[in-house]
Amino acid sequence: MSNFTVLREGDKIVITCNSVKKVLLRLVRIEYEVTTLTVEQERIPKTISEEITVEKEMKNGDKIEIKAQLDTVKKVSLIYRDAFGMTLRDDIEL
């Protein structure tokens, strides 16, 4: 089970902590799916991403909102440190 839940609410991404113990949310990486044109004028899908440094300690029920730059959010990756000092990553597809 993931330590976080991620939901889209309009143009915001809402991240909720589900961990029983405190965790330090360090970084949020958001991947967007876009379509580009090649030199031959063919449409191809590509993924672009942005990284947001958070460095916020969160406990069960805490929420953080991040504004999405595009409507086509594909995946949100959360890099965090747990109560034991281990750095972990959760990838959540939307």
Steps between C-alpha positions, in 0.01 A plus 500: 500500500627846410573757768327765287180554303505731197185652348428758229266780602462740210840650425648379831665179608411410860746275683374343825726318746372156611804401705454400863837662584634838395678521164700777337369571150809617315412523132198472272557410135205548265497341155278639223413334169516729198484455124770641274559519128804340339687645205281278278190661661405180687340531840680307773436484876772623735535534873625816665546550872555756771651461846387693805708501817270480803705405813189478720442267792160333471291280727185297438228716344725793403443638149701706258370659178710561190383686192519288185656680203307290244178294500672183381656374824613142446696411814604653831817377671551576868847480653490492879692392810321266740524487881798261476706741287462307174436698182215346298306576185133442418387522136127563469334497157193717450 
